Amino acid sequence: MIDEVRGAILPFLIAIGGVYGLVLVLLGWKLGCWHFFKYHSCIPEIEKMGTTPSLGQKPGGTVVICGGSIAGLLAAQVCSDFFKYVIIVEPEQWLTSEDVPLPTWLADHLLS
């Protein structure tokens, strides 16, 4: 009798284990997709476009402005109202060196 019960229950337990395993795999897949969607895509940010943050509240994040010309500085000023950090990247090497070239109008006056 025990062998008959064991023979009837064993396929049932195997089927339940298979269903449980399938549910775990699907749940893991859904969690992985959710994590990728939330942290590695821009779709949640696109949904926020057009909304204005409340006064005094800046969303977290950093914006990088390439170029420190007038347009770059203006873009940095505008972005400073909406982002927590603003970084300006200027590729000109002479800006960081000690021997900054003289402006031409000053060089003309010093030579004469």
Phi and psi restraints in degrees (range 20) as a CNS / XPLOR table:
assign (resid 1 and name C) (resid 2 and name N)
       (resid 2 and name CA) (resid 2 and name C) 1.0 -64.4 20.0 2
assign (resid 2 and name N) (resid 2 and name CA)
       (resid 2 and name C) (resid 3 and name N) 1.0 -37.9 20.0 2
assign (resid 2 and name C) (resid 3 and name N)
       (resid 3 and name CA) (resid 3 and name C) 1.0 -66.1 20.0 2
assign (resid 3 and name N) (resid 3 and name CA)
       (resid 3 and name C) (resid 4 and name N) 1.0 -34.2 20.0 2
assign (resid 3 and name C) (resid 4 and name N)
       (resid 4 and name CA) (resid 4 and name C) 1.0 -68.0 20.0 2
assign (resid 4 and name N) (resid 4 and name CA)
       (resid 4 and name C) (resid 5 and name N) 1.0 -41.4 20.0 2
assign (resid 4 and name C) (resid 5 and name N)
       (resid 5 and name CA) (resid 5 and name C) 1.0 -67.1 20.0 2
assign (resid 5 and name N) (resid 5 and name CA)
       (resid 5 and name C) (resid 6 and name N) 1.0 -44.1 20.0 2
assign (resid 5 and name C) (resid 6 and name N)
       (resid 6 and name CA) (resid 6 and name C) 1.0 -63.0 20.0 2
assign (resid 6 and name N) (resid 6 and name CA)
       (resid 6 and name C) (resid 7 and name N) 1.0 -39.4 20.0 2
assign (resid 6 and name C) (resid 7 and name N)
       (resid 7 and name CA) (resid 7 and name C) 1.0 -67.2 20.0 2
assign (resid 7 and name N) (resid 7 and name CA)
       (resid 7 and name C) (resid 8 and name N) 1.0 -28.3 20.0 2
assign (resid 7 and name C) (resid 8 and name N)
       (resid 8 and name CA) (resid 8 and name C) 1.0 -84.9 20.0 2
assign (resid 8 and name N) (resid 8 and name CA)
       (resid 8 and name C) (resid 9 and name N) 1.0 -33.1 20.0 2
assign (resid 8 and name C) (resid 9 and name N)
       (resid 9 and name CA) (resid 9 and name C) 1.0 -82.5 20.0 2
assign (resid 9 and name N) (resid 9 and name CA)
       (resid 9 and name C) (resid 10 and name N) 1.0 -34.7 20.0 2
assign (resid 9 and name C) (resid 10 and name N)
       (resid 10 and name CA) (resid 10 and name C) 1.0 -58.0 20.0 2
assign (resid 10 and name N) (resid 10 and name CA)
       (resid 10 and name C) (resid 11 and name N) 1.0 -47.3 20.0 2
assign (resid 10 and name C) (resid 11 and name N)
       (resid 11 and name CA) (resid 11 and name C) 1.0 -63.9 20.0 2
assign (resid 11 and name N) (resid 11 and name CA)
       (resid 11 and name C) (resid 12 and name N) 1.0 -33.5 20.0 2
assign (resid 11 and name C) (resid 12 and name N)
       (resid 12 and name CA) (resid 12 and name C) 1.0 -64.8 20.0 2
assign (resid 12 and name N) (resid 12 and name CA)
       (resid 12 and name C) (resid 13 and name N) 1.0 -43.3 20.0 2
assign (resid 12 and name C) (resid 13 and name N)
       (resid 13 and name CA) (resid 13 and name C) 1.0 -66.4 20.0 2
assign (resid 13 and name N) (resid 13 and name CA)
       (resid 13 and name C) (resid 14 and name N) 1.0 -37.4 20.0 2
assign (resid 13 and name C) (resid 14 and name N)
       (resid 14 and name CA) (resid 14 and name C) 1.0 -65.2 20.0 2
assign (resid 14 and name N) (resid 14 and name CA)
       (resid 14 and name C) (resid 15 and name N) 1.0 -41.0 20.0 2
assign (resid 14 and name C) (resid 15 and name N)
       (resid 15 and name CA) (resid 15 and name C) 1.0 -65.4 20.0 2
assign (resid 15 and name N) (resid 15 and name CA)
       (resid 15 and name C) (resid 16 and name N) 1.0 -41.7 20.0 2
assign (resid 15 and name C) (resid 16 and name N)
       (resid 16 and name CA) (resid 16 and name C) 1.0 -65.1 20.0 2
assign (resid 16 and name N) (resid 16 and name CA)
       (resid 16 and name C) (resid 17 and name N) 1.0 -40.1 20.0 2
assign (resid 16 and name C) (resid 17 and name N)
       (resid 17 and name CA) (resid 17 and name C) 1.0 -63.0 20.0 2
assign (resid 17 and name N) (resid 17 and name CA)
       (resid 17 and name C) (resid 18 and name N) 1.0 -39.3 20.0 2
assign (resid 17 and name C) (resid 18 and name N)
       (resid 18 and name CA) (resid 18 and name C) 1.0 -65.3 20.0 2
assign (resid 18 and name N) (resid 18 and name CA)
       (resid 18 and name C) (resid 19 and name N) 1.0 -42.6 20.0 2
assign (resid 18 and name C) (resid 19 and name N)
       (resid 19 and name CA) (resid 19 and name C) 1.0 -65.0 20.0 2
assign (resid 19 and name N) (resid 19 and name CA)
       (resid 19 and name C) (resid 20 and name N) 1.0 -43.3 20.0 2
assign (resid 19 and name C) (resid 20 and name N)
       (resid 20 and name CA) (resid 20 and name C) 1.0 -61.5 20.0 2
assign (resid 20 and name N) (resid 20 and name CA)
       (resid 20 and name C) (resid 21 and name N) 1.0 -42.9 20.0 2
assign (resid 20 and name C) (resid 21 and name N)
       (resid 21 and name CA) (resid 21 and name C) 1.0 -63.8 20.0 2
assign (resid 21 and name N) (resid 21 and name CA)
       (resid 21 and name C) (resid 22 and name N) 1.0 -40.6 20.0 2
assign (resid 21 and name C) (resid 22 and name N)
       (resid 22 and name CA) (resid 22 and name C) 1.0 -64.1 20.0 2
assign (resid 22 and name N) (resid 22 and name CA)
       (resid 22 and name C) (resid 23 and name N) 1.0 -40.7 20.0 2
assign (resid 22 and name C) (resid 23 and name N)
       (resid 23 and name CA) (resid 23 and name C) 1.0 -63.2 20.0 2
assign (resid 23 and name N) (resid 23 and name CA)
       (resid 23 and name C) (resid 24 and name N) 1.0 -41.5 20.0 2
assign (resid 23 and name C) (resid 24 and name N)
       (resid 24 and name CA) (resid 24 and name C) 1.0 -64.4 20.0 2
assign (resid 24 and name N) (resid 24 and name CA)
       (resid 24 and name C) (resid 25 and name N) 1.0 -40.5 20.0 2
assign (resid 24 and name C) (resid 25 and name N)
       (resid 25 and name CA) (resid 25 and name C) 1.0 -64.3 20.0 2
assign (resid 25 and name N) (resid 25 and name CA)
       (resid 25 and name C) (resid 26 and name N) 1.0 -44.9 20.0 2
assign (resid 25 and name C) (resid 26 and name N)
       (resid 26 and name CA) (resid 26 and name C) 1.0 -65.8 20.0 2
assign (resid 26 and name N) (resid 26 and name CA)
       (resid 26 and name C) (resid 27 and name N) 1.0 -38.6 20.0 2
assign (resid 26 and name C) (resid 27 and name N)
       (resid 27 and name CA) (resid 27 and name C) 1.0 -64.8 20.0 2
assign (resid 27 and name N) (resid 27 and name CA)
       (resid 27 and name C) (resid 28 and name N) 1.0 -42.3 20.0 2
assign (resid 27 and name C) (resid 28 and name N)
       (resid 28 and name CA) (resid 28 and name C) 1.0 -62.8 20.0 2
assign (resid 28 and name N) (resid 28 and name CA)
       (resid 28 and name C) (resid 29 and name N) 1.0 -39.4 20.0 2
assign (resid 28 and name C) (resid 29 and name N)
       (resid 29 and name CA) (resid 29 and name C) 1.0 -62.9 20.0 2
assign (resid 29 and name N) (resid 29 and name CA)
       (resid 29 and name C) (resid 30 and name N) 1.0 -45.3 20.0 2
assign (resid 29 and name C) (resid 30 and name N)
       (resid 30 and name CA) (resid 30 and name C) 1.0 -63.4 20.0 2
assign (resid 30 and name N) (resid 30 and name CA)
       (resid 30 and name C) (resid 31 and name N) 1.0 -42.7 20.0 2
assign (resid 30 and name C) (resid 31 and name N)
       (resid 31 and name CA) (resid 31 and name C) 1.0 -65.0 20.0 2
assign (resid 31 and name N) (resid 31 and name CA)
       (resid 31 and name C) (resid 32 and name N) 1.0 -39.7 20.0 2
assign (resid 31 and name C) (resid 32 and name N)
       (resid 32 and name CA) (resid 32 and name C) 1.0 -64.1 20.0 2
assign (resid 32 and name N) (resid 32 and name CA)
       (resid 32 and name C) (resid 33 and name N) 1.0 -42.8 20.0 2
assign (resid 32 and name C) (resid 33 and name N)
       (resid 33 and name CA) (resid 33 and name C) 1.0 -64.3 20.0 2
assign (resid 33 and name N) (resid 33 and name CA)
       (resid 33 and name C) (resid 34 and name N) 1.0 -41.3 20.0 2
assign (resid 33 and name C) (resid 34 and name N)
       (resid 34 and name CA) (resid 34 and name C) 1.0 -62.8 20.0 2
assign (resid 34 and name N) (resid 34 and name CA)
       (resid 34 and name C) (resid 35 and name N) 1.0 -44.5 20.0 2
assign (resid 34 and name C) (resid 35 and name N)
       (resid 35 and name CA) (resid 35 and name C) 1.0 -62.9 20.0 2
assign (resid 35 and name N) (resid 35 and name CA)
       (resid 35 and name C) (resid 36 and name N) 1.0 -45.6 20.0 2
assign (resid 35 and name C) (resid 36 and name N)
       (resid 36 and name CA) (resid 36 and name C) 1.0 -62.7 20.0 2
assign (resid 36 and name N) (resid 36 and name CA)
       (resid 36 and name C) (resid 37 and name N) 1.0 -43.2 20.0 2
assign (resid 36 and name C) (resid 37 and name N)
       (resid 37 and name CA) (resid 37 and name C) 1.0 -62.7 20.0 2
assign (resid 37 and name N) (resid 37 and name CA)
       (resid 37 and name C) (resid 38 and name N) 1.0 -43.1 20.0 2
assign (resid 37 and name C) (resid 38 and name N)
       (resid 38 and name CA) (resid 38 and name C) 1.0 -74.8 20.0 2
assign (resid 38 and name N) (resid 38 and name CA)
       (resid 38 and name C) (resid 39 and name N) 1.0 -41.8 20.0 2
assign (resid 38 and name C) (resid 39 and name N)
       (resid 39 and name CA) (resid 39 and name C) 1.0 -103.9 20.0 2
assign (resid 39 and name N) (resid 39 and name CA)
       (resid 39 and name C) (resid 40 and name N) 1.0 -13.8 20.0 2
assign (resid 39 and name C) (resid 40 and name N)
       (resid 40 and name CA) (resid 40 and name C) 1.0 -126.4 20.0 2
assign (resid 40 and name N) (resid 40 and name CA)
       (resid 40 and name C) (resid 41 and name N) 1.0 15.8 20.0 2
assign (resid 40 and name C) (resid 41 and name N)
       (resid 41 and name CA) (resid 41 and name C) 1.0 -133.5 20.0 2
assign (resid 41 and name N) (resid 41 and name CA)
       (resid 41 and name C) (resid 42 and name N) 1.0 166.7 20.0 2
assign (resid 41 and name C) (resid 42 and name N)
       (resid 42 and name CA) (resid 42 and name C) 1.0 -100.8 20.0 2
assign (resid 42 and name N) (resid 42 and name CA)
       (resid 42 and name C) (resid 43 and name N) 1.0 5.6 20.0 2
assign (resid 42 and name C) (resid 43 and name N)
       (resid 43 and name CA) (resid 43 and name C) 1.0 -61.3 20.0 2
assign (resid 43 and name N) (resid 43 and name CA)
       (resid 43 and name C) (resid 44 and name N) 1.0 -44.9 20.0 2
assign (resid 43 and name C) (resid 44 and name N)
       (resid 44 and name CA) (resid 44 and name C) 1.0 -61.5 20.0 2
assign (resid 44 and name N) (resid 44 and name CA)
       (resid 44 and name C) (resid 45 and name N) 1.0 -32.4 20.0 2
assign (resid 44 and name C) (resid 45 and name N)
       (resid 45 and name CA) (resid 45 and name C) 1.0 -71.7 20.0 2
assign (resid 45 and name N) (resid 45 and name CA)
       (resid 45 and name C) (resid 46 and name N) 1.0 -35.3 20.0 2
assign (resid 45 and name C) (resid 46 and name N)
       (resid 46 and name CA) (resid 46 and name C) 1.0 -65.3 20.0 2
assign (resid 46 and name N) (resid 46 and name CA)
       (resid 46 and name C) (resid 47 and name N) 1.0 -36.1 20.0 2
assign (resid 46 and name C) (resid 47 and name N)
       (resid 47 and name CA) (resid 47 and name C) 1.0 -65.1 20.0 2
assign (resid 47 and name N) (resid 47 and name CA)
       (resid 47 and name C) (resid 48 and name N) 1.0 -26.9 20.0 2
assign (resid 47 and name C) (resid 48 and name N)
       (resid 48 and name CA) (resid 48 and name C) 1.0 -84.3 20.0 2
assign (resid 48 and name N) (resid 48 and name CA)
       (resid 48 and name C) (resid 49 and name N) 1.0 -8.9 20.0 2
assign (resid 48 and name C) (resid 49 and name N)
       (resid 49 and name CA) (resid 49 and name C) 1.0 -62.4 20.0 2
assign (resid 49 and name N) (resid 49 and name CA)
       (resid 49 and name C) (resid 50 and name N) 1.0 140.2 20.0 2
assign (resid 49 and name C) (resid 50 and name N)
       (resid 50 and name CA) (resid 50 and name C) 1.0 91.7 20.0 2
assign (resid 50 and name N) (resid 50 and name CA)
       (resid 50 and name C) (resid 51 and name N) 1.0 -11.2 20.0 2
assign (resid 50 and name C) (resid 51 and name N)
       (resid 51 and name CA) (resid 51 and name C) 1.0 -93.8 20.0 2
assign (resid 51 and name N) (resid 51 and name CA)
       (resid 51 and name C) (resid 52 and name N) 1.0 146.2 20.0 2
assign (resid 51 and name C) (resid 52 and name N)
       (resid 52 and name CA) (resid 52 and name C) 1.0 -105.5 20.0 2
assign (resid 52 and name N) (resid 52 and name CA)
       (resid 52 and name C) (resid 53 and name N) 1.0 131.9 20.0 2
assign (resid 52 and name C) (resid 53 and name N)
       (resid 53 and name CA) (resid 53 and name C) 1.0 -68.6 20.0 2
assign (resid 53 and name N) (resid 53 and name CA)
       (resid 53 and name C) (resid 54 and name N) 1.0 156.2 20.0 2
assign (resid 53 and name C) (resid 54 and name N)
       (resid 54 and name CA) (resid 54 and name C) 1.0 -66.6 20.0 2
assign (resid 54 and name N) (resid 54 and name CA)
       (resid 54 and name C) (resid 55 and name N) 1.0 162.7 20.0 2
assign (resid 54 and name C) (resid 55 and name N)
       (resid 55 and name CA) (resid 55 and name C) 1.0 -60.0 20.0 2
assign (resid 55 and name N) (resid 55 and name CA)
       (resid 55 and name C) (resid 56 and name N) 1.0 134.6 20.0 2
assign (resid 55 and name C) (resid 56 and name N)
       (resid 56 and name CA) (resid 56 and name C) 1.0 79.3 20.0 2
assign (resid 56 and name N) (resid 56 and name CA)
       (resid 56 and name C) (resid 57 and name N) 1.0 -1.7 20.0 2
assign (resid 56 and name C) (resid 57 and name N)
       (resid 57 and name CA) (resid 57 and name C) 1.0 -107.7 20.0 2
assign (resid 57 and name N) (resid 57 and name CA)
       (resid 57 and name C) (resid 58 and name N) 1.0 120.6 20.0 2
assign (resid 57 and name C) (resid 58 and name N)
       (resid 58 and name CA) (resid 58 and name C) 1.0 -109.6 20.0 2
assign (resid 58 and name N) (resid 58 and name CA)
       (resid 58 and name C) (resid 59 and name N) 1.0 132.4 20.0 2
assign (resid 58 and name C) (resid 59 and name N)
       (resid 59 and name CA) (resid 59 and name C) 1.0 -67.6 20.0 2
assign (resid 59 and name N) (resid 59 and name CA)
       (resid 59 and name C) (resid 60 and name N) 1.0 149.0 20.0 2
assign (resid 59 and name C) (resid 60 and name N)
       (resid 60 and name CA) (resid 60 and name C) 1.0 -65.2 20.0 2
assign (resid 60 and name N) (resid 60 and name CA)
       (resid 60 and name C) (resid 61 and name N) 1.0 152.3 20.0 2
assign (resid 60 and name C) (resid 61 and name N)
       (resid 61 and name CA) (resid 61 and name C) 1.0 139.3 20.0 2
assign (resid 61 and name N) (resid 61 and name CA)
       (resid 61 and name C) (resid 62 and name N) 1.0 167.9 20.0 2
assign (resid 61 and name C) (resid 62 and name N)
       (resid 62 and name CA) (resid 62 and name C) 1.0 -129.3 20.0 2
assign (resid 62 and name N) (resid 62 and name CA)
       (resid 62 and name C) (resid 63 and name N) 1.0 136.3 20.0 2
assign (resid 62 and name C) (resid 63 and name N)
       (resid 63 and name CA) (resid 63 and name C) 1.0 -114.7 20.0 2
assign (resid 63 and name N) (resid 63 and name CA)
       (resid 63 and name C) (resid 64 and name N) 1.0 139.8 20.0 2
assign (resid 63 and name C) (resid 64 and name N)
       (resid 64 and name CA) (resid 64 and name C) 1.0 -112.6 20.0 2
assign (resid 64 and name N) (resid 64 and name CA)
       (resid 64 and name C) (resid 65 and name N) 1.0 123.0 20.0 2
assign (resid 64 and name C) (resid 65 and name N)
       (resid 65 and name CA) (resid 65 and name C) 1.0 -103.4 20.0 2
assign (resid 65 and name N) (resid 65 and name CA)
       (resid 65 and name C) (resid 66 and name N) 1.0 124.5 20.0 2
assign (resid 65 and name C) (resid 66 and name N)
       (resid 66 and name CA) (resid 66 and name C) 1.0 -95.1 20.0 2
assign (resid 66 and name N) (resid 66 and name CA)
       (resid 66 and name C) (resid 67 and name N) 1.0 111.7 20.0 2
assign (resid 66 and name C) (resid 67 and name N)
       (resid 67 and name CA) (resid 67 and name C) 1.0 108.7 20.0 2
assign (resid 67 and name N) (resid 67 and name CA)
       (resid 67 and name C) (resid 68 and name N) 1.0 130.0 20.0 2
assign (resid 67 and name C) (resid 68 and name N)
       (resid 68 and name CA) (resid 68 and name C) 1.0 -106.9 20.0 2
assign (resid 68 and name N) (resid 68 and name CA)
       (resid 68 and name C) (resid 69 and name N) 1.0 28.1 20.0 2
assign (resid 68 and name C) (resid 69 and name N)
       (resid 69 and name CA) (resid 69 and name C) 1.0 -76.5 20.0 2
assign (resid 69 and name N) (resid 69 and name CA)
       (resid 69 and name C) (resid 70 and name N) 1.0 -170.9 20.0 2
assign (resid 69 and name C) (resid 70 and name N)
       (resid 70 and name CA) (resid 70 and name C) 1.0 -59.5 20.0 2
assign (resid 70 and name N) (resid 70 and name CA)
       (resid 70 and name C) (resid 71 and name N) 1.0 -43.7 20.0 2
assign (resid 70 and name C) (resid 71 and name N)
       (resid 71 and name CA) (resid 71 and name C) 1.0 -65.3 20.0 2
assign (resid 71 and name N) (resid 71 and name CA)
       (resid 71 and name C) (resid 72 and name N) 1.0 -39.6 20.0 2
assign (resid 71 and name C) (resid 72 and name N)
       (resid 72 and name CA) (resid 72 and name C) 1.0 -66.0 20.0 2
assign (resid 72 and name N) (resid 72 and name CA)
       (resid 72 and name C) (resid 73 and name N) 1.0 -41.9 20.0 2
assign (resid 72 and name C) (resid 73 and name N)
       (resid 73 and name CA) (resid 73 and name C) 1.0 -67.1 20.0 2
assign (resid 73 and name N) (resid 73 and name CA)
       (resid 73 and name C) (resid 74 and name N) 1.0 -37.8 20.0 2
assign (resid 73 and name C) (resid 74 and name N)
       (resid 74 and name CA) (resid 74 and name C) 1.0 -65.9 20.0 2
assign (resid 74 and name N) (resid 74 and name CA)
       (resid 74 and name C) (resid 75 and name N) 1.0 -42.6 20.0 2
assign (resid 74 and name C) (resid 75 and name N)
       (resid 75 and name CA) (resid 75 and name C) 1.0 -63.2 20.0 2
assign (resid 75 and name N) (resid 75 and name CA)
       (resid 75 and name C) (resid 76 and name N) 1.0 -38.2 20.0 2
assign (resid 75 and name C) (resid 76 and name N)
       (resid 76 and name CA) (resid 76 and name C) 1.0 -65.6 20.0 2
assign (resid 76 and name N) (resid 76 and name CA)
       (resid 76 and name C) (resid 77 and name N) 1.0 -38.7 20.0 2
assign (resid 76 and name C) (resid 77 and name N)
       (resid 77 and name CA) (resid 77 and name C) 1.0 -64.4 20.0 2
assign (resid 77 and name N) (resid 77 and name CA)
       (resid 77 and name C) (resid 78 and name N) 1.0 -42.8 20.0 2
assign (resid 77 and name C) (resid 78 and name N)
       (resid 78 and name CA) (resid 78 and name C) 1.0 -66.6 20.0 2
assign (resid 78 and name N) (resid 78 and name CA)
       (resid 78 and name C) (resid 79 and name N) 1.0 -42.7 20.0 2
assign (resid 78 and name C) (resid 79 and name N)
       (resid 79 and name CA) (resid 79 and name C) 1.0 -68.9 20.0 2
assign (resid 79 and name N) (resid 79 and name CA)
       (resid 79 and name C) (resid 80 and name N) 1.0 -25.3 20.0 2
assign (resid 79 and name C) (resid 80 and name N)
       (resid 80 and name CA) (resid 80 and name C) 1.0 -66.2 20.0 2
assign (resid 80 and name N) (resid 80 and name CA)
       (resid 80 and name C) (resid 81 and name N) 1.0 -20.5 20.0 2
assign (resid 80 and name C) (resid 81 and name N)
       (resid 81 and name CA) (resid 81 and name C) 1.0 -76.8 20.0 2
assign (resid 81 and name N) (resid 81 and name CA)
       (resid 81 and name C) (resid 82 and name N) 1.0 -18.6 20.0 2
assign (resid 81 and name C) (resid 82 and name N)
       (resid 82 and name CA) (resid 82 and name C) 1.0 -117.9 20.0 2
assign (resid 82 and name N) (resid 82 and name CA)
       (resid 82 and name C) (resid 83 and name N) 1.0 -14.1 20.0 2
assign (resid 82 and name C) (resid 83 and name N)
       (resid 83 and name CA) (resid 83 and name C) 1.0 -125.7 20.0 2
assign (resid 83 and name N) (resid 83 and name CA)
       (resid 83 and name C) (resid 84 and name N) 1.0 156.8 20.0 2
assign (resid 83 and name C) (resid 84 and name N)
       (resid 84 and name CA) (resid 84 and name C) 1.0 -73.5 20.0 2
assign (resid 84 and name N) (resid 84 and name CA)
       (resid 84 and name C) (resid 85 and name N) 1.0 -42.9 20.0 2
assign (resid 84 and name C) (resid 85 and name N)
       (resid 85 and name CA) (resid 85 and name C) 1.0 -125.0 20.0 2
assign (resid 85 and name N) (resid 85 and name CA)
       (resid 85 and name C) (resid 86 and name N) 1.0 140.7 20.0 2
assign (resid 85 and name C) (resid 86 and name N)
       (resid 86 and name CA) (resid 86 and name C) 1.0 -127.1 20.0 2
assign (resid 86 and name N) (resid 86 and name CA)
       (resid 86 and name C) (resid 87 and name N) 1.0 125.4 20.0 2
assign (resid 86 and name C) (resid 87 and name N)
       (resid 87 and name CA) (resid 87 and name C) 1.0 -116.3 20.0 2
assign (resid 87 and name N) (resid 87 and name CA)
       (resid 87 and name C) (resid 88 and name N) 1.0 128.2 20.0 2
assign (resid 87 and name C) (resid 88 and name N)
       (resid 88 and name CA) (resid 88 and name C) 1.0 -106.1 20.0 2
assign (resid 88 and name N) (resid 88 and name CA)
       (resid 88 and name C) (resid 89 and name N) 1.0 124.2 20.0 2
assign (resid 88 and name C) (resid 89 and name N)
       (resid 89 and name CA) (resid 89 and name C) 1.0 -106.3 20.0 2
assign (resid 89 and name N) (resid 89 and name CA)
       (resid 89 and name C) (resid 90 and name N) 1.0 120.1 20.0 2
assign (resid 89 and name C) (resid 90 and name N)
       (resid 90 and name CA) (resid 90 and name C) 1.0 -117.6 20.0 2
assign (resid 90 and name N) (resid 90 and name CA)
       (resid 90 and name C) (resid 91 and name N) 1.0 119.4 20.0 2
assign (resid 90 and name C) (resid 91 and name N)
       (resid 91 and name CA) (resid 91 and name C) 1.0 -81.0 20.0 2
assign (resid 91 and name N) (resid 91 and name CA)
       (resid 91 and name C) (resid 92 and name N) 1.0 -3.9 20.0 2
assign (resid 91 and name C) (resid 92 and name N)
       (resid 92 and name CA) (resid 92 and name C) 1.0 -71.3 20.0 2
assign (resid 92 and name N) (resid 92 and name CA)
       (resid 92 and name C) (resid 93 and name N) 1.0 123.8 20.0 2
assign (resid 92 and name C) (resid 93 and name N)
       (resid 93 and name CA) (resid 93 and name C) 1.0 -72.3 20.0 2
assign (resid 93 and name N) (resid 93 and name CA)
       (resid 93 and name C) (resid 94 and name N) 1.0 -32.8 20.0 2
assign (resid 93 and name C) (resid 94 and name N)
       (resid 94 and name CA) (resid 94 and name C) 1.0 -69.9 20.0 2
assign (resid 94 and name N) (resid 94 and name CA)
       (resid 94 and name C) (resid 95 and name N) 1.0 -15.1 20.0 2
assign (resid 94 and name C) (resid 95 and name N)
       (resid 95 and name CA) (resid 95 and name C) 1.0 -68.8 20.0 2
assign (resid 95 and name N) (resid 95 and name CA)
       (resid 95 and name C) (resid 96 and name N) 1.0 -26.7 20.0 2
assign (resid 95 and name C) (resid 96 and name N)
       (resid 96 and name CA) (resid 96 and name C) 1.0 -99.4 20.0 2
assign (resid 96 and name N) (resid 96 and name CA)
       (resid 96 and name C) (resid 97 and name N) 1.0 -3.5 20.0 2
assign (resid 96 and name C) (resid 97 and name N)
       (resid 97 and name CA) (resid 97 and name C) 1.0 -92.1 20.0 2
assign (resid 97 and name N) (resid 97 and name CA)
       (resid 97 and name C) (resid 98 and name N) 1.0 163.8 20.0 2
assign (resid 97 and name C) (resid 98 and name N)
       (resid 98 and name CA) (resid 98 and name C) 1.0 -74.2 20.0 2
assign (resid 98 and name N) (resid 98 and name CA)
       (resid 98 and name C) (resid 99 and name N) 1.0 -36.1 20.0 2
assign (resid 98 and name C) (resid 99 and name N)
       (resid 99 and name CA) (resid 99 and name C) 1.0 -92.8 20.0 2
assign (resid 99 and name N) (resid 99 and name CA)
       (resid 99 and name C) (resid 100 and name N) 1.0 78.8 20.0 2
assign (resid 99 and name C) (resid 100 and name N)
       (resid 100 and name CA) (resid 100 and name C) 1.0 -75.1 20.0 2
assign (resid 100 and name N) (resid 100 and name CA)
       (resid 100 and name C) (resid 101 and name N) 1.0 131.4 20.0 2
assign (resid 100 and name C) (resid 101 and name N)
       (resid 101 and name CA) (resid 101 and name C) 1.0 -64.9 20.0 2
assign (resid 101 and name N) (resid 101 and name CA)
       (resid 101 and name C) (resid 102 and name N) 1.0 146.1 20.0 2
assign (resid 101 and name C) (resid 102 and name N)
       (resid 102 and name CA) (resid 102 and name C) 1.0 -75.0 20.0 2
assign (resid 102 and name N) (resid 102 and name CA)
       (resid 102 and name C) (resid 103 and name N) 1.0 145.1 20.0 2
assign (resid 102 and name C) (resid 103 and name N)
       (resid 103 and name CA) (resid 103 and name C) 1.0 -61.9 20.0 2
assign (resid 103 and name N) (resid 103 and name CA)
       (resid 103 and name C) (resid 104 and name N) 1.0 151.1 20.0 2
assign (resid 103 and name C) (resid 104 and name N)
       (resid 104 and name CA) (resid 104 and name C) 1.0 -64.0 20.0 2
assign (resid 104 and name N) (resid 104 and name CA)
       (resid 104 and name C) (resid 105 and name N) 1.0 -35.6 20.0 2
assign (resid 104 and name C) (resid 105 and name N)
       (resid 105 and name CA) (resid 105 and name C) 1.0 -67.7 20.0 2
assign (resid 105 and name N) (resid 105 and name CA)
       (resid 105 and name C) (resid 106 and name N) 1.0 -33.2 20.0 2
assign (resid 105 and name C) (resid 106 and name N)
       (resid 106 and name CA) (resid 106 and name C) 1.0 -75.9 20.0 2
assign (resid 106 and name N) (resid 106 and name CA)
       (resid 106 and name C) (resid 107 and name N) 1.0 -37.6 20.0 2
assign (resid 106 and name C) (resid 107 and name N)
       (resid 107 and name CA) (resid 107 and name C) 1.0 -64.9 20.0 2
assign (resid 107 and name N) (resid 107 and name CA)
       (resid 107 and name C) (resid 108 and name N) 1.0 -37.4 20.0 2
assign (resid 107 and name C) (resid 108 and name N)
       (resid 108 and name CA) (resid 108 and name C) 1.0 -64.0 20.0 2
assign (resid 108 and name N) (resid 108 and name CA)
       (resid 108 and name C) (resid 109 and name N) 1.0 -39.3 20.0 2
assign (resid 108 and name C) (resid 109 and name N)
       (resid 109 and name CA) (resid 109 and name C) 1.0 -72.8 20.0 2
assign (resid 109 and name N) (resid 109 and name CA)
       (resid 109 and name C) (resid 110 and name N) 1.0 -33.4 20.0 2
assign (resid 109 and name C) (resid 110 and name N)
       (resid 110 and name CA) (resid 110 and name C) 1.0 -74.1 20.0 2
assign (resid 110 and name N) (resid 110 and name CA)
       (resid 110 and name C) (resid 111 and name N) 1.0 -30.0 20.0 2
assign (resid 110 and name C) (resid 111 and name N)
       (resid 111 and name CA) (resid 111 and name C) 1.0 -76.3 20.0 2
assign (resid 111 and name N) (resid 111 and name CA)
       (resid 111 and name C) (resid 112 and name N) 1.0 -27.1 20.0 2
